Amino acid sequence: MVADALSRKSLHMSSLMAKEMDLIEEFRDLSLVCEVTPRSVRLGMLKLTNPF
């Protein structure tokens, strides 16, 4: 039973790590724009679409 539980935990951790990597790649691909002003920092997202 203990070995089975550890096996499931290992599989679950692998799944979480794969999802984390997907999220990191999606965040990287957001093309965030950062504008620093004397009073603030503005973050925006640039989204380009092709209607065709």
C-alpha positions in Angstrom: 0.0 0.0 0.0 2.8 2.5 0.9 4.6 1.8 -2.4 1.3 2.4 -4.3 0.7 5.7 -2.5 4.2 6.8 -3.2 3.8 5.9 -6.9 0.6 7.9 -7.2 2.3 10.9 -5.4 5.2 10.7 -7.9 2.8 10.6 -10.9 0.8 13.6 -9.4 4.0 15.6 -8.9 5.1 14.9 -12.5 1.6 16.1 -13.7 1.9 19.3 -11.7 5.4 20.0 -13.0 4.2 19.6 -16.6 1.3 22.0 -16.0 3.6 24.5 -14.3 5.9 24.4 -17.4 2.9 25.0 -19.7 1.9 28.0 -17.6 5.4 29.4 -17.7 5.5 29.1 -21.4 2.1 30.8 -21.8 3.2 33.6 -19.5 6.3 34.1 -21.6 4.3 34.3 -24.8 1.9 37.0 -23.5 4.1 39.8 -24.9 3.7 42.0 -21.8 4.5 45.6 -22.2 5.9 47.5 -19.2 5.9 51.2 -18.9 7.7 52.9 -16.0 6.6 56.4 -15.0 7.7 58.5 -12.1 4.6 57.6 -10.1 3.8 54.1 -11.3 4.6 51.0 -13.3 2.0 50.1 -16.0 1.7 46.6 -17.3 -0.3 45.8 -20.4 -0.8 43.0 -22.8 -0.3 43.4 -26.5 -2.7 41.2 -28.5 -2.4 40.9 -32.3 -5.1 39.2 -34.2 -5.5 38.4 -37.9 -9.1 38.6 -39.1 -8.4 36.3 -42.1 
